[in-house]
C-alpha cells in the first residue's frame, strides 16, 4: 500500500492529496526523478549546511537523534530529515531544532508540487518529501543538516546529496528484500553483502565514510567501494572503537579517548548508535563539537517508539499495574535487539501487528522462551499478517504459545486481564507504533 499521509490541517492535507494524485503510489528507487525535481527547484540540495548522511538497516534514525543531541548540546542548531513519521507528517522535517509548522509545510509542499507539475514530473511520495525538506532547509540557517536515508542508500532519493560532510553506516541486516535484493548485474549475490553494498552507495569522494563492524564480506565490500570512489573509510575496530561497562562508554580514535555516560535510551544497541554518531562528529572538521556536548547528548537524546515505555495515558490506563513497552521493530535485527533488552525478565505478553511483506517471526523468534501469549492486531490502512500466518510460523518453529487475534489495541490490552506480573510488549511496525502513541496521547515532539 502506498506510503501516503493525512493531516488535520486543511492546507497541508490539500498538498498531501496532490502528492497522492501525482505520484506512482509506491516506493521507487533511482535518482533520475529526484534529480529532475531538484533542478526544477533550482538545486536547493546544493545550498545546505554541513551534511551528515546516515544509512543503515536499523539505528540510522537513532544515530541522527544522537547527532542532533550533541550538536544542540554544543549550542548549535541542526536541520533533520527522517522517515517515516509516526503520527504527524511534520515529524519528518525539523528546521533548526523545531518540527516544521503546518503553514510552512503547506507552503513548501505546494512549491515542490508546482515545480513537479510544471515540468511534467511524477515523483514518488518520498521524493516529494525529500525535495520539500531540502527546499525548506535551504531557506533557513542552521549549523548542520542531518539526513536519514529512506530505503537502501545507493538509489535512495536522499543520495542526490553531492558533497556531505560525513557519511555513516549503522547496523546492517536483511530488510526490504523486494527492493534491495532484486538481481542486478554487478551487484553481490550474498544478501548481507548486497545490503552492505547498497548502503555503501552513499559514500562520496573525499568525504569520510564512517562504518560499523560487520562480517568479513560486508566489511570488504564497503572498503572496496570506498577505495573505488576515493572516500576515506573510517571503520570500527580499525580507525575507531567503543566499549562499555554498566555505567560508561569508552570511545577511542586517533584523536584520543573520551568517556561518556550510557545513553538514556533503552537497549544496548543504542550504545552502538551513539558511538557511530560520536565517530561521525570526530572524523570531520566543518563543525566542532566538544566532548562535553557529546556526553550531554547521551542524556538528552530520545527517539520515539524505540523500546519506549508508555507513560500515563488512555492505553496505559487499561493495564495500570504493568509496564507497556513500544517498539517499531519489524525485522530480525530489531528482534535481536529487543530480546537482548528483555533478557533478564521472566515472561511477557506480546501484542504484534506486522505488514504482510514482513516475516511474521522476525520479532517473535527471538522471544519465544519469554512469550506468555501473542495477540495479533491489525494496522489501519495496511495489509497485515493475520493470525493464521503467525500460527503457521509458530508451528514451523515448534513453538507452543497461546495466540489470539483482536480487532483493536484497546481490546487486545483488555483481553490480557489482570496479570500484574508480566510486562507487555507492543511491536511489529512503526505504523502501529504511531497508532499507539496517538491513542495514548503521547505525541512525538
Phi and psi in degrees as a GROMACS rama.xvg file:
@    title "Ramachandran Plot"
@    xaxis  label "Phi"
@    yaxis  label "Psi"
@TYPE xy
-62.6709  146.295  UNK-2
-90.2805  65.1633  UNK-3
-93.5353  -172.642  UNK-4
-148.854  163.925  UNK-5
-128.774  157.242  UNK-6
-142.343  147.321  UNK-7
-88.0128  4.86184  UNK-8
-99.1553  119.005  UNK-9
-58.0088  -41.4923  UNK-10
-68.5847  -36.7625  UNK-11
-68.9179  -44.36  UNK-12
-61.2786  -34.5696  UNK-13
-58.9226  -41.3744  UNK-14
-74.679  -35.8398  UNK-15
-63.8763  -35.5277  UNK-16
-66.1284  -35.7371  UNK-17
-65.1443  -39.6484  UNK-18
-60.8474  -45.0495  UNK-19
-60.7973  -35.4121  UNK-20
-78.0249  -29.3252  UNK-21
-88.1727  -39.6564  UNK-22
-84.0541  164.556  UNK-23
-71.9075  -6.88844  UNK-24
77.0581  20.6545  UNK-25
-155.701  162.945  UNK-26
-68.6759  131.629  UNK-27
-135.235  138.208  UNK-28
-102.348  151.928  UNK-29
133.962  153.971  UNK-30
-104.19  -1.3635  UNK-31
-64.9056  -47.3759  UNK-32
-69.7847  -43.9074  UNK-33
-66.3709  -33.9195  UNK-34
-64.6199  -43.1015  UNK-35
-65.5506  -39.0546  UNK-36
-68.7929  -40.581  UNK-37
-61.2974  -40.9664  UNK-38
-63.2402  -40.3796  UNK-39
-66.1842  -24.9097  UNK-40
-96.2324  9.91985  UNK-41
69.536  36.3911  UNK-42
54.8148  57.7929  UNK-43
-63.0568  -24.2841  UNK-44
-67.4867  -12.7458  UNK-45
-95.339  5.90836  UNK-46
-131.34  51.8311  UNK-47
-116.103  157.978  UNK-48
-64.2916  174.93  UNK-49
-48.5247  127.236  UNK-50
-104.03  131.463  UNK-51
-110.562  115.324  UNK-52
-109.609  123.512  UNK-53
-123.839  123.957  UNK-54
-112.816  170.732  UNK-55
151.682  159.49  UNK-56
-78.866  -46.4557  UNK-57
-131.669  147.274  UNK-58
95.3903  -7.41673  UNK-59
-68.7807  -37.8348  UNK-60
-66.0767  -41.4801  UNK-61
-65.6532  -37.9524  UNK-62
-61.2797  -43.2015  UNK-63
-61.6186  -37.3778  UNK-64
-64.6808  -41.0622  UNK-65
-66.8963  -38.7579  UNK-66
-59.3855  -47.5308  UNK-67
-61.1245  -42.9973  UNK-68
-59.1019  -42.4383  UNK-69
-70.1039  -42.5919  UNK-70
-63.5186  -43.4908  UNK-71
-71.6065  -32.8137  UNK-72
-65.2361  -24.5693  UNK-73
-84.5385  4.75024  UNK-74
82.6224  17.0941  UNK-75
-111.774  174.67  UNK-76
-122.442  155.791  UNK-77
-141.802  136.348  UNK-78
-80.5486  146.416  UNK-79
-137.456  131.706  UNK-80
-122.777  116.984  UNK-81
-135.05  167.516  UNK-82
-158.183  157.774  UNK-83
-79.8885  176.712  UNK-84
-83.6144  159.441  UNK-85
-97.447  -47.1098  UNK-86
-121.135  -54.0094  UNK-87
-114.552  138.373  UNK-88
-52.9745  -32.8477  UNK-89
-57.0504  -24.6802  UNK-90
-60.1298  -22.608  UNK-91
-71.5743  -24.0725  UNK-92
-126.718  111.531  UNK-93
-114.035  123.099  UNK-94
-107.21  113.967  UNK-95
47.679  40.268  UNK-96
105.67  -17.2416  UNK-97
-120.222  143.418  UNK-98
-59.1629  141.44  UNK-99
-58.5172  137.789  UNK-100
-73.5709  159.192  UNK-101
-61.6584  -45.5809  UNK-102
-61.547  -44.1969  UNK-103
-70.8927  -37.0388  UNK-104
-60.598  -45.1931  UNK-105
-59.9307  -41.3552  UNK-106
-64.2649  -46.0437  UNK-107
-67.7544  -41.7057  UNK-108
-63.621  -41.2836  UNK-109
-61.8794  -44.0859  UNK-110
-62.438  -40.9258  UNK-111
-66.0988  -45.0163  UNK-112
-70.3575  -35.0475  UNK-113
-59.6065  -43.9743  UNK-114
-64.469  -39.4457  UNK-115
-63.7869  -45.7729  UNK-116
-68.9361  -40.4491  UNK-117
-64.0666  -25.0319  UNK-118
-107.075  14.5301  UNK-119
54.7887  42.2833  UNK-120
-98.6802  151.895  UNK-121
-126.6  68.1302  UNK-122
-71.8777  157.447  UNK-123
-76.9003  168.955  UNK-124
-52.2793  -47.5996  UNK-125
-69.4717  -34.9999  UNK-126
-66.5689  -41.3927  UNK-127
-62.5156  -44.4377  UNK-128
-62.1933  -43.4903  UNK-129
-63.0557  -46.6679  UNK-130
-62.2013  -41.7468  UNK-131
-63.6478  -40.9276  UNK-132
-62.4248  -47.6823  UNK-133
-63.6859  -36.0254  UNK-134
-63.8805  -46.0862  UNK-135
-62.6034  -43.1161  UNK-136
-63.1154  -36.4311  UNK-137
-70.0157  -20.3552  UNK-138
-92.8285  -5.82416  UNK-139
-131.101  136.234  UNK-140
-74.1657  147.699  UNK-141
-164.018  165.885  UNK-142
-88.7028  -19.5491  UNK-143
-155.896  164.221  UNK-144
-134.391  121.943  UNK-145
-110.403  118.783  UNK-146
-120.6  119.851  UNK-147
-93.2384  129.508  UNK-148
-61.7271  142.019  UNK-149
-82.5643  -57.636  UNK-150
-144.003  115.791  UNK-151
80.2044  -110.101  UNK-152
167.906  -61.2946  UNK-153
-54.1368  -46.1281  UNK-154
-111.412  13.374  UNK-155
-74.1892  146.352  UNK-156
-57.0857  -33.3613  UNK-157
-65.9002  -17.1207  UNK-158
-77.0303  6.92624  UNK-159
-68.4963  -17.6577  UNK-160
-58.455  132.302  UNK-161
-105.325  -32.5103  UNK-162
-134.837  68.7089  UNK-163
-69.6238  161.527  UNK-164
-80.022  -39.8109  UNK-165
-155.07  145.011  UNK-166
-117.088  143.113  UNK-167
-132.515  147.243  UNK-168
-121.735  117.071  UNK-169
-86.6904  -156.755  UNK-170
-57.8395  141.475  UNK-171
-120.671  141.012  UNK-172
-164.155  178.83  UNK-173
-87.0943  123.319  UNK-174
-158.372  162.232  UNK-175
53.3627  46.7944  UNK-176
-62.9085  -27.7073  UNK-177
-68.1362  -15.3892  UNK-178
-111.382  -45.8086  UNK-179
-89.4754  -13.438  UNK-180
-114.212  17.7646  UNK-181
-65.5722  128.358  UNK-182
-54.155  137.081  UNK-183
-151.04  135.789  UNK-184
-60.6792  129.984  UNK-185
90.888  -9.55837  UNK-186
-89.8961  147.039  UNK-187
-62.0718  148.735  UNK-188
-84.0432  -36.9689  UNK-189
-64.041  129.163  UNK-190
-56.233  -48.9541  UNK-191
-66.4573  -38.2113  UNK-192
-65.9253  -37.9082  UNK-193
-63.7431  -42.2245  UNK-194
-59.9512  -45.8775  UNK-195
-61.086  -39.7828  UNK-196
-63.5672  -42.4378  UNK-197
-64.1861  -44.3074  UNK-198
-67.3848  -39.065  UNK-199
-64.0765  -13.679  UNK-200
-63.9879  -10.384  UNK-201
-80.995  -10.9099  UNK-202
-61.856  145.98  UNK-203
-130.587  150.655  UNK-204
-57.6513  136.612  UNK-205
66.0561  11.7833  UNK-206
-112.222  126.79  UNK-207
-59.8545  132.677  UNK-208
-107.963  111.52  UNK-209
-99.3387  119.38  UNK-210
-122.787  151.372  UNK-211
-78.6053  -167.575  UNK-212
-110.802  126.138  UNK-213
-123.433  -155.606  UNK-214
-81.9906  170.941  UNK-215
-58.7958  -44.1925  UNK-216
-63.9429  -40.8712  UNK-217
-67.616  -44.2383  UNK-218
-58.2823  -42.4105  UNK-219
-66.9038  -41.5311  UNK-220
-68.2187  -35.8919  UNK-221
-66.5719  -44.4253  UNK-222
-64.3475  -41.5859  UNK-223
-62.1826  -43.4491  UNK-224
-67.3657  -42.9608  UNK-225
-59.2358  -43.7679  UNK-226
-64.9735  -40.0389  UNK-227
-61.6635  -38.8382  UNK-228
-99.7899  -3.20628  UNK-229
81.9064  33.0654  UNK-230
-97.2381  120.561  UNK-231
-64.7502  115.282  UNK-232
-84.2236  132.389  UNK-233
-121.694  93.7929  UNK-234
-98.064  144.352  UNK-235
-62.6689  143.721  UNK-236
76.3136  -11.8641  UNK-237
-110.644  -52.7351  UNK-238
-105.796  -18.9579  UNK-239
-157.574  162.106  UNK-240
-160.783  166.069  UNK-241
-149.706  136.607  UNK-242
-129.148  165.644  UNK-243
-149.881  155.629  UNK-244
-109.252  -166.575  UNK-245
-74.2823  -7.55571  UNK-246
-125.907  -22.2824  UNK-247
-143.365  158.618  UNK-248
-108.333  134.505  UNK-249
-112.734  107.247  UNK-250
-105.359  142.428  UNK-251
-144.292  147.721  UNK-252
-154.555  -168.416  UNK-253
-68.4235  -15.5194  UNK-254
-83.2635  -13.9574  UNK-255
133.266  -164.12  UNK-256
-117.962  146.763  UNK-257
-136.416  149.828  UNK-258
-112.984  131.937  UNK-259
-127.816  151.801  UNK-260
-70.9979  160.938  UNK-261
-66.6365  150.618  UNK-262
-63.2046  149.021  UNK-263
-70.6653  -28.4971  UNK-264
-63.6547  141.247  UNK-265
-76.0896  147.721  UNK-266
105.927  130.161  UNK-267
-62.7438  -27.6223  UNK-268
-63.8007  -22.5172  UNK-269
-69.3765  -21.2546  UNK-270
-64.6776  -41.4012  UNK-271
-63.9308  -42.4915  UNK-272
-64.5257  -41.4886  UNK-273
-63.8472  -42.3957  UNK-274
-64.2201  -38.668  UNK-275
-63.0522  -41.982  UNK-276
-61.4163  -43.0345  UNK-277
-62.5234  -43.742  UNK-278
-62.4182  -38.4645  UNK-279
-64.551  -40.5809  UNK-280
-68.0504  -36.218  UNK-281
-85.1781  -8.84453  UNK-282
-109.166  29.3451  UNK-283
-145.251  163.619  UNK-284
-126.726  7.29605  UNK-285
-82.9082  -26.4522  UNK-286
-137.039  121.462  UNK-287
-94.9036  120.792  UNK-288
-118.448  118.797  UNK-289
-72.8912  156.855  UNK-290
-55.5583  -31.9459  UNK-291
-62.0818  -36.6155  UNK-292
-72.1316  -35.8161  UNK-293
-63.37  -40.2352  UNK-294
-65.711  -41.6023  UNK-295
-63.513  -32.0198  UNK-296
-62.8773  -29.6629  UNK-297
-62.1896  -33.6499  UNK-298
-86.9351  -36.5053  UNK-299
-87.5341  -16.5079  UNK-300
-80.2375  132.481  UNK-301
-140.77  157.67  UNK-302
-149.334  114.082  UNK-303
-65.0869  152.351  UNK-304
66.1438  23.5302  UNK-305
-120.077  96.0817  UNK-306
46.0562  52.7291  UNK-307
-96.2651  130.148  UNK-308
-86.8567  126.702  UNK-309
-64.1365  139.092  UNK-310
-90.3861  179.914  UNK-311
-57.2517  132.85  UNK-312
178.578  178.402  UNK-313
-57.5872  -39.0097  UNK-314
-74.7973  -45.4143  UNK-315
-59.189  -32.1457  UNK-316
-65.4337  -19.2417  UNK-317
-75.8774  -20.0917  UNK-318
-137.941  68.2288  UNK-319
-69.5572  -15.8813  UNK-320
-101.318  0.373522  UNK-321
-128.29  158.97  UNK-322
-78.0733  133.4  UNK-323
-111.36  120.971  UNK-324
-105.434  144.586  UNK-325
-125.775  129.484  UNK-326
-143.677  132.368  UNK-327
-82.1886  6.55851  UNK-328
-57.9592  141.816  UNK-329
-144.788  8.40315  UNK-330
-129.995  177.321  UNK-331
-61.2188  -42.2791  UNK-332
-61.7187  -40.7371  UNK-333
-64.1752  -40.0334  UNK-334
-60.2774  -40.9545  UNK-335
-63.8276  -42.5006  UNK-336
-65.6128  -41.7799  UNK-337
-63.3155  -44.2388  UNK-338
-61.9448  -38.8348  UNK-339
-64.0865  -39.5824  UNK-340
-64.3424  -36.3879  UNK-341
-97.6924  19.9416  UNK-342
-63.7815  -25.5463  UNK-343
-95.7604  -0.969128  UNK-344
-92.1563  168.762  UNK-345
-81.445  -89.4467  UNK-346
-125.422  157.325  UNK-347
-141.021  160.984  UNK-348
-98  136.174  UNK-349
-111.266  123.84  UNK-350
-110.314  124.321  UNK-351
-138.559  139.687  UNK-352
-132.642  127.496  UNK-353
-134.283  138.335  UNK-354
-62.0303  150.756  UNK-355
-68.1506  -14.6167  UNK-356
-92.9727  11.1504  UNK-357
-109.38  159.397  UNK-358
-75.8832  118.076  UNK-359
-62.8038  -18.2374  UNK-360
-99.3615  3.60922  UNK-361
-56.1878  -41.6213  UNK-362
-90.4412  -44.5582  UNK-363
-63.9757  -37.6135  UNK-364
-60.8692  -27.7897  UNK-365
-86.3944  -8.52539  UNK-366
-118.09  8.22662  UNK-367
-51.9009  -42.3339  UNK-368
-71.6377  -11.167  UNK-369
-113.021  -10.1947  UNK-370
-82.3328  124.435  UNK-371
-86.6391  -34.8401  UNK-372
-159.419  157.093  UNK-373
-123.693  131.69  UNK-374
-122.796  124.119  UNK-375
-93.0557  133.027  UNK-376
-128.12  153.692  UNK-377
-81.4447  166.681  UNK-378
-121.445  118.857  UNK-379
-56.4214  130.507  UNK-380
81.4383  8.46506  UNK-381
-135.401  149.611  UNK-382
-79.0523  125.288  UNK-383
-127.105  159.335  UNK-384
-67.6303  134.919  UNK-385
-92.5918  -176.612  UNK-386
-63.2525  -32.8381  UNK-387
-65.215  -36.4591  UNK-388
-63.5376  -39.3882  UNK-389
-71.898  -36.8544  UNK-390
-62.2399  -43.6116  UNK-391
-63.1328  -42.1933  UNK-392
-65.7645  -40.2654  UNK-393
-66.5589  -36.6478  UNK-394
-64.9792  -41.0704  UNK-395
-62.7614  -35.3628  UNK-396
-84.1576  1.81453  UNK-397
55.1224  39.5199  UNK-398
-105.817  132.904  UNK-399
-110.315  94.6166  UNK-400
-130.286  131.364  UNK-401
-57.9724  131.232  UNK-402
-133.784  136.237  UNK-403
-135.604  169.819  UNK-404
-131.877  138.766  UNK-405
-131.368  155.237  UNK-406
-89.3509  -3.85076  UNK-407
-155.987  160.571  UNK-408
-67.1633  -37.3505  UNK-409
-59.83  -46.3056  UNK-410
-67.8706  -33.7328  UNK-411
-63.5944  -44.3862  UNK-412
-68.0086  -41.7049  UNK-413
-63.5383  -34.2933  UNK-414
-68.2456  -16.3961  UNK-415
-78.8641  -8.35605  UNK-416
68.9697  -150.174  UNK-417
-110.075  53.7748  UNK-418
-80.6585  101.331  UNK-419
-85.699  4.29311  UNK-420
-111.2  -29.1785  UNK-421
-99.9757  125.616  UNK-422
-67.8145  165.973  UNK-423
-119.024  131.515  UNK-424
-112.537  126.849  UNK-425
-107.947  123.847  UNK-426
-153.227  176.947  UNK-427
116.866  -19.3855  UNK-428
-167.889  139.467  UNK-429
-70.0703  -28.7591  UNK-430
-64.8372  -43.4933  UNK-431
-63.1239  -40.7245  UNK-432
-58.516  -39.2108  UNK-433
-62.4416  -40.2301  UNK-434
-61.8357  -40.8464  UNK-435
-66.373  -45.784  UNK-436
-63.6593  -36.8205  UNK-437
-65.5214  -47.7363  UNK-438
-65.7119  -29.9007  UNK-439
-91.0634  5.44027  UNK-440
55.2084  46.7862  UNK-441
-128.891  66.1755  UNK-442
-78.0918  139.47  UNK-443
-62.0681  143.031  UNK-444
